[in-house]
Amino acid sequence: MKLDEKRERAKEIIRRFKKRTPHPECALHFSNPGELLVATILSAQCTDERVNMVTKNLFNKYPSMRAFADSHLAELEQDIRSTGFYKNKARNIKAAATIIVNEYGGRVPQSMDALVTLPGVGRKTANVVLGTAFGIASGVVVDTHVTRLSRRLGLATGKTAEAIEGELVAVVPKEHWVNFSHWLILHGRSICKARKPDCENCFLNDVCPKIGVR
């Protein structure tokens, strides 16, 4: 499919998403950029529902980046144990918070270059924080839902998250980069599920090529 055709398809998909869910929200619960950063680190290989259960108490116990930086590592590990890979996550959270306190005055930096230097922060996490916490469209967040749906909808064919992001930023207008990932994630959870997509009741079924990609 030619690039112009993909752009037209993306435009129609966005039009329908905007009509149904004009203001999509991030599934992770947070009240400031630091909390979103921690929640996103915790979300690796873990459901958002589980993360939200953990952070409900976690953010009360550690109300700032300094609190995370000053935390006892073994105690922090136990606080987040149920999210999986808790030793690595705790070490990264504490180290990232320490850098933020020492180098950025306790404020989460607002640039891709700065964020990806933090322990446990890759491009996906940086995109989440920049787009959702700061409203900065630095790219399109590509998780498992976005990967699956962008392929099924014929917007991307890449084998890696980086390749898929590159394809999506080429066809999705920049002003929709942040919401586009939210829309696909919500749709992937409710309709276009991994094992059994509900194509019959999908409001995108007539613009989906139904290529059978799972």
N, C-alpha and C positions, 0 to 999 in steps of 0.2 A: 504494500500500500504506500502511495506517495505521501510525502510530508504534509502537503496541503490537505489531503483527504483526512489524515489523522487529526489535523488541527480543526477541521470542520466537525469531525466526530466528537472531539474533546469539547468543543464549543457547545454542541447539543447536549452532551452529558452534563456539563456544568449548568446549563440552563435548567435542566430537569432537577438537578440536585438543589439549586437555589430556590426553586419553586416549592420543593418538599421540606427542605431544611435550610432556611436562609442563613441561620447563624449556628453552624455546627460547633460543638465544644469538644475540647480535649477530654478523653476518658479518664485521665489521671487527675486526682484532686490536689489542688495546691492554692496557696494564697500569695506567693511571691516567687520571683525567679529562682531563688535558692532551693525552695521546696520542689519546684518543677525539675530542677537539675537532679536532685537526689532521687525523686520519684522515677525519673526516666532511667537513671542508672539502675535502680532496683527492678525496673520492668524487663530487663534483659532475661530471656528464658523464663518469664513469669507472667501470669495474667494481670491485667490492670486491676481487676477486682481484688486479687490478693494484695497487690501493692497498696491499694486504697485502704484495705483493712489494716495493714501494717503502719502506714504513715499517719493514720488517725491518731495513734498514740505517740508515734515517733516524733512528729513535729511539735507535739506538746513538750516532750522531753528534751528535744534539741531545737529550740526556737530560732536559731541563727546559724550562720556559717561558722562563727566563732565557737558556738556550742559543739558543732560537729568536729571542728578542728581540735578542741580540747577534750573530746570524748576518750574514754578508755576503749581501746580497740576490741578487747575480748568482750566487753559489755555491749558494744555496738554490734558485734557479730551476732550475739544472742538476740538483740532487739530486732534484727532483720532476718533471722535464721530461716523463717518460713518462705522467704522469697527465692531460696535456692542460691547456690554459689556465694553464700553469705560471707565467706572469708575474703574472697576477692572484692566483692562489692563493698564490704566495710572498709577494707584497706584503701580502695579507690575513693570512697566518699570522704574519709578522713584526710587523705592526702590532697584531694581536690579542694576541700574546704580550707585546708591550711594554706595552700597557694593563694586562694581567693582572699583570705584574711591578710596575708603578708604582702601580696603584690597588688591587690585591687581594693584594699580598704574594706573588705568584707562584702563587696558588691560583685555579683556575677558579671563578668565582662560581656560586652555586647558585640563581639566580632567573632567570626568563624575561626580566624587564625588563632585567636587567644583561647577560645573554648576547646579546640581540638588538642591543645597542648596539655589540658588537664587530665589527670589519671582517670581512666574509665570512660572518657568522653570521645566518641568518634563523630563522624559527620552526621549520622542520624540523630544522635542525642543533641548535638549542636543545633541542627535544624529545628528540632522540637522546641528547644529553649528560645532560640532567636525568634521563631515564628509565633509561638503561642504566648510567651512571656513578654516579648518586646515588640511584636508586630513587625518584625524585620523578615522580609521574604528573601531568605538566603538560598533557598532550594526547596525541593519537595521531599518530605519525610518518606522513606521507603522501608516499610516493615513487611511482615509476611502477608498481611491483607493487601497492602498496596501492590506488592509484587504479583500476587495471584490475580487481582482484579485488573491491573493494567495490562497483563498478558491476555486475560480472557476478553477484555474489551478491545483488543487489537491495537493498543496504544504503545506497547513496548514488547520487546523480544529479548532483552538483555539477560545475561546469566548471573550478573551480580547486581547488588543494590546500587552501586555507583553507576553502572551502565544504564540501569532502568531510570535512575534519577536524571541522567543526561538526556534520555529520550523524552521523559515527561516535561522537563523544563523547555524542551524544544516545541512542544505542542500545546502546553497549558499556559495561558496568559499569566504573567508574573503576579498580577493582582489577585490571582486565585491559587497561587502555590500553597499557601498555608491552609486554606480551607479544603483544597482538593484532597489532601491526605486524610483530613478528618472525615470527609464524605466517603471516601473509599473504605476507610476502616469501619465506619458505622454500617455501611452497606455490606461489607464482608461479614460482619457479625450477625446481621439480621436477615439478609436475603442470599447473598452470593457466598455461601459457606463453602469451606474447603471440600468436604466429602459429598455434600448433597446440596448443590445450589438450587434455589427455588425459582427456576427460570420462568415458570408459568405465571408467577405473581410478581415478577420483576418489572419495574417501570422502565427498565432500559433494554428489555428483551428485543425490541425491534431495531435497536442500533448496535446490538452486540453481535459480533460475527459468529458466536457460538462455535469456536474452533476446538472445543473440547479440552482445552489446556487445564490441567488440575494442579 
